[in-house]
Amino acid sequence: MSGSIRNNIKIGSEVEIVQKNHQRSGELTTGIVKRILTNSQNHPHGIKVMLVKGEVGRVKWVLA
């Protein structure tokens, strides 16, 4: 599922994110959502989340 719609993302979901320092390369980081940081219902670049490991980035894909 796309990571640009907030309703697709739940706490505990497995997602792939792009961190701020990897935006140019597009390197994806996989992890479990700890907090959803974006308040709006959608965002063209992806909903910003914090993963359990502490990484912050915008969701590109929701895996599970």
VEXKE-64828 format. One record per residue: residue in one letter; x, y negated, z negated of N, C-alpha, C in turn. Coordinates in nm, 3 decimals. Layout:
<nodes>
@rest = a; neast = X; nnorth = Y; nup = Z; caeast = X; canorth = Y; caup = Z; ceast = X; cnorth = Y; cup = Z
...
</nodes>
This chain:
<nodes>
@rest = m; neast = 0.084; nnorth = 0.119; nup = 0.000; caeast = 0.000; canorth = 0.000; caup = 0.000; ceast = 0.088; cnorth = -0.124; cup = 0.000
@rest = s; neast = 0.032; nnorth = -0.230; nup = 0.052; caeast = 0.103; canorth = -0.358; caup = 0.057; ceast = 0.116; cnorth = -0.418; cup = -0.083
@rest = g; neast = 0.226; nnorth = -0.488; nup = -0.106; caeast = 0.249; canorth = -0.552; caup = -0.235; ceast = 0.207; cnorth = -0.697; cup = -0.240
@rest = s; neast = 0.132; nnorth = -0.743; nup = -0.138; caeast = 0.093; canorth = -0.884; caup = -0.137; ceast = -0.044; cnorth = -0.909; cup = -0.200
@rest = i; neast = -0.113; nnorth = -0.802; nup = -0.241; caeast = -0.246; canorth = -0.815; caup = -0.304; ceast = -0.235; cnorth = -0.767; cup = -0.449
@rest = r; neast = -0.271; nnorth = -0.853; nup = -0.543; caeast = -0.253; canorth = -0.825; caup = -0.685; ceast = -0.331; cnorth = -0.702; cup = -0.732
@rest = n; neast = -0.451; nnorth = -0.681; nup = -0.676; caeast = -0.534; canorth = -0.567; caup = -0.719; ceast = -0.473; cnorth = -0.432; cup = -0.684
@rest = n; neast = -0.378; nnorth = -0.428; nup = -0.590; caeast = -0.310; canorth = -0.303; caup = -0.554; ceast = -0.208; cnorth = -0.261; cup = -0.659
@rest = i; neast = -0.168; nnorth = -0.355; nup = -0.746; caeast = -0.058; canorth = -0.331; caup = -0.839; ceast = -0.111; cnorth = -0.321; cup = -0.981
@rest = k; neast = -0.076; nnorth = -0.214; nup = -1.048; caeast = -0.115; canorth = -0.192; caup = -1.188; ceast = 0.011; cnorth = -0.172; cup = -1.271
@rest = i; neast = 0.003; nnorth = -0.204; nup = -1.400; caeast = 0.114; canorth = -0.176; caup = -1.490; ceast = 0.132; cnorth = -0.024; cup = -1.494
@rest = g; neast = 0.256; nnorth = 0.022; nup = -1.475; caeast = 0.285; canorth = 0.164; caup = -1.469; ceast = 0.294; cnorth = 0.217; cup = -1.327
@rest = s; neast = 0.261; nnorth = 0.134; nup = -1.227; caeast = 0.272; canorth = 0.176; caup = -1.087; ceast = 0.417; cnorth = 0.183; cup = -1.045
@rest = e; neast = 0.449; nnorth = 0.278; nup = -0.957; caeast = 0.582; canorth = 0.284; caup = -0.898; ceast = 0.582; cnorth = 0.197; cup = -0.772
@rest = v; neast = 0.678; nnorth = 0.105; nup = -0.764; caeast = 0.682; canorth = 0.008; caup = -0.654; ceast = 0.824; cnorth = -0.008; cup = -0.601
@rest = e; neast = 0.834; nnorth = -0.068; nup = -0.483; caeast = 0.962; canorth = -0.112; caup = -0.428; ceast = 0.958; cnorth = -0.263; cup = -0.424
@rest = i; neast = 1.061; nnorth = -0.328; nup = -0.482; caeast = 1.066; canorth = -0.474; caup = -0.486; ceast = 1.192; cnorth = -0.524; cup = -0.416
@rest = v; neast = 1.187; nnorth = -0.652; nup = -0.376; caeast = 1.306; canorth = -0.723; caup = -0.328; ceast = 1.339; cnorth = -0.827; cup = -0.434
@rest = q; neast = 1.459; nnorth = -0.818; nup = -0.491; caeast = 1.505; canorth = -0.916; caup = -0.589; ceast = 1.550; cnorth = -1.043; cup = -0.516
@rest = k; neast = 1.551; nnorth = -1.155; nup = -0.586; caeast = 1.585; canorth = -1.284; caup = -0.528; ceast = 1.722; cnorth = -1.280; cup = -0.459
@rest = n; neast = 1.820; nnorth = -1.219; nup = -0.523; caeast = 1.955; canorth = -1.217; caup = -0.466; ceast = 1.970; cnorth = -1.118; cup = -0.350
@rest = h; neast = 1.866; nnorth = -1.039; nup = -0.319; caeast = 1.870; canorth = -0.944; caup = -0.208; ceast = 1.773; cnorth = -0.983; cup = -0.096
@rest = q; neast = 1.718; nnorth = -1.105; nup = -0.101; caeast = 1.619; canorth = -1.143; caup = -0.001; ceast = 1.676; cnorth = -1.144; cup = 0.141
@rest = r; neast = 1.800; nnorth = -1.189; nup = 0.157; caeast = 1.860; canorth = -1.193; caup = 0.291; ceast = 1.883; cnorth = -1.054; cup = 0.347
@rest = s; neast = 1.934; nnorth = -0.963; nup = 0.264; caeast = 1.964; canorth = -0.827; caup = 0.311; ceast = 1.839; cnorth = -0.741; cup = 0.317
@rest = g; neast = 1.738; nnorth = -0.774; nup = 0.235; caeast = 1.615; canorth = -0.695; caup = 0.231; ceast = 1.629; cnorth = -0.566; cup = 0.151
@rest = e; neast = 1.736; nnorth = -0.556; nup = 0.071; caeast = 1.759; canorth = -0.435; caup = -0.010; ceast = 1.644; cnorth = -0.416; cup = -0.109
@rest = l; neast = 1.589; nnorth = -0.295; nup = -0.111; caeast = 1.474; canorth = -0.265; caup = -0.198; ceast = 1.520; cnorth = -0.193; cup = -0.325
@rest = t; neast = 1.453; nnorth = -0.224; nup = -0.435; caeast = 1.478; canorth = -0.160; caup = -0.564; ceast = 1.348; cnorth = -0.089; cup = -0.605
@rest = t; neast = 1.358; nnorth = 0.037; nup = -0.640; caeast = 1.242; canorth = 0.115; caup = -0.682; ceast = 1.234; cnorth = 0.117; cup = -0.834
@rest = g; neast = 1.111; nnorth = 0.104; nup = -0.888; caeast = 1.094; canorth = 0.110; caup = -1.032; ceast = 0.948; cnorth = 0.110; cup = -1.072
@rest = i; neast = 0.926; nnorth = 0.108; nup = -1.203; caeast = 0.792; canorth = 0.111; caup = -1.262; ceast = 0.758; cnorth = -0.029; cup = -1.313
@rest = v; neast = 0.636; nnorth = -0.077; nup = -1.283; caeast = 0.594; canorth = -0.212; caup = -1.321; ceast = 0.573; cnorth = -0.220; cup = -1.472
@rest = k; neast = 0.637; nnorth = -0.318; nup = -1.534; caeast = 0.618; canorth = -0.346; caup = -1.677; ceast = 0.523; cnorth = -0.464; cup = -1.695
@rest = r; neast = 0.543; nnorth = -0.572; nup = -1.616; caeast = 0.459; canorth = -0.692; caup = -1.624; ceast = 0.433; cnorth = -0.745; cup = -1.484
@rest = i; neast = 0.314; nnorth = -0.802; nup = -1.464; caeast = 0.281; canorth = -0.871; caup = -1.339; ceast = 0.295; cnorth = -1.020; cup = -1.368
@rest = l; neast = 0.383; nnorth = -1.087; nup = -1.292; caeast = 0.416; canorth = -1.227; caup = -1.321; ceast = 0.337; cnorth = -1.327; cup = -1.236
@rest = t; neast = 0.286; nnorth = -1.287; nup = -1.121; caeast = 0.209; canorth = -1.376; caup = -1.035; ceast = 0.063; cnorth = -1.376; cup = -1.079
@rest = n; neast = 0.006; nnorth = -1.495; nup = -1.098; caeast = -0.133; canorth = -1.505; caup = -1.142; ceast = -0.233; cnorth = -1.504; cup = -1.027
@rest = s; neast = -0.193; nnorth = -1.551; nup = -0.908; caeast = -0.287; canorth = -1.558; caup = -0.796; ceast = -0.320; cnorth = -1.418; cup = -0.744
@rest = q; neast = -0.433; nnorth = -1.405; nup = -0.675; caeast = -0.480; canorth = -1.275; caup = -0.627; ceast = -0.399; cnorth = -1.221; cup = -0.510
@rest = n; neast = -0.335; nnorth = -1.309; nup = -0.434; caeast = -0.247; canorth = -1.263; caup = -0.327; ceast = -0.134; cnorth = -1.363; cup = -0.306
@rest = h; neast = -0.027; nnorth = -1.315; nup = -0.244; caeast = 0.089; canorth = -1.398; caup = -0.215; ceast = 0.153; cnorth = -1.343; cup = -0.088
@rest = p; neast = 0.182; nnorth = -1.429; nup = 0.010; caeast = 0.231; canorth = -1.380; caup = 0.139; ceast = 0.364; cnorth = -1.305; cup = 0.132
@rest = h; neast = 0.448; nnorth = -1.335; nup = 0.033; caeast = 0.579; canorth = -1.270; caup = 0.022; ceast = 0.578; cnorth = -1.155; cup = -0.079
@rest = g; neast = 0.466; nnorth = -1.129; nup = -0.142; caeast = 0.456; canorth = -1.021; caup = -0.239; ceast = 0.433; cnorth = -1.074; cup = -0.380
@rest = i; neast = 0.365; nnorth = -0.996; nup = -0.461; caeast = 0.337; canorth = -1.031; caup = -0.600; ceast = 0.465; cnorth = -1.012; cup = -0.681
@rest = k; neast = 0.498; nnorth = -1.111; nup = -0.763; caeast = 0.620; canorth = -1.102; caup = -0.845; ceast = 0.591; cnorth = -1.020; cup = -0.970
@rest = v; neast = 0.680; nnorth = -0.923; nup = -0.996; caeast = 0.665; canorth = -0.834; caup = -1.112; ceast = 0.799; cnorth = -0.818; cup = -1.184
@rest = m; neast = 0.790; nnorth = -0.769; nup = -1.309; caeast = 0.908; canorth = -0.727; caup = -1.383; ceast = 0.901; cnorth = -0.576; cup = -1.398
@rest = l; neast = 1.012; nnorth = -0.509; nup = -1.368; caeast = 1.017; canorth = -0.364; caup = -1.382; ceast = 1.059; cnorth = -0.326; cup = -1.523
@rest = v; neast = 1.038; nnorth = -0.200; nup = -1.559; caeast = 1.074; canorth = -0.149; caup = -1.691; ceast = 1.222; cnorth = -0.172; cup = -1.720
@rest = k; neast = 1.309; nnorth = -0.159; nup = -1.618; caeast = 1.453; canorth = -0.177; caup = -1.635; ceast = 1.493; cnorth = -0.324; cup = -1.647
@rest = g; neast = 1.397; nnorth = -0.417; nup = -1.627; caeast = 1.425; canorth = -0.559; caup = -1.643; ceast = 1.442; cnorth = -0.637; cup = -1.515
@rest = e; neast = 1.448; nnorth = -0.569; nup = -1.400; caeast = 1.460; canorth = -0.640; caup = -1.273; ceast = 1.332; cnorth = -0.716; cup = -1.242
@rest = v; neast = 1.346; nnorth = -0.834; nup = -1.179; caeast = 1.232; canorth = -0.914; caup = -1.138; ceast = 1.240; cnorth = -0.933; cup = -0.987
@rest = g; neast = 1.128; nnorth = -0.916; nup = -0.920; caeast = 1.126; canorth = -0.935; caup = -0.775; ceast = 0.985; cnorth = -0.928; cup = -0.722
@rest = r; neast = 0.975; nnorth = -0.943; nup = -0.591; caeast = 0.845; canorth = -0.940; caup = -0.524; ceast = 0.819; cnorth = -0.802; cup = -0.465
@rest = v; neast = 0.698; nnorth = -0.753; nup = -0.488; caeast = 0.661; canorth = -0.618; caup = -0.444; ceast = 0.644; cnorth = -0.614; cup = -0.292
@rest = k; neast = 0.713; nnorth = -0.520; nup = -0.229; caeast = 0.695; canorth = -0.496; caup = -0.086; ceast = 0.602; cnorth = -0.379; cup = -0.062
@rest = w; neast = 0.617; nnorth = -0.273; nup = -0.142; caeast = 0.534; canorth = -0.152; caup = -0.125; ceast = 0.497; cnorth = -0.094; cup = -0.261
@rest = v; neast = 0.373; nnorth = -0.051; nup = -0.273; caeast = 0.326; canorth = 0.024; caup = -0.389; ceast = 0.333; cnorth = 0.171; cup = -0.352
@rest = l; neast = 0.411; nnorth = 0.248; nup = -0.427; caeast = 0.432; canorth = 0.390; caup = -0.393; ceast = 0.332; cnorth = 0.481; cup = -0.461
@rest = a; neast = 0.300; nnorth = 0.454; nup = -0.589; caeast = 0.205; canorth = 0.540; caup = -0.661; ceast = 0.139; cnorth = 0.463; cup = -0.773
</nodes>
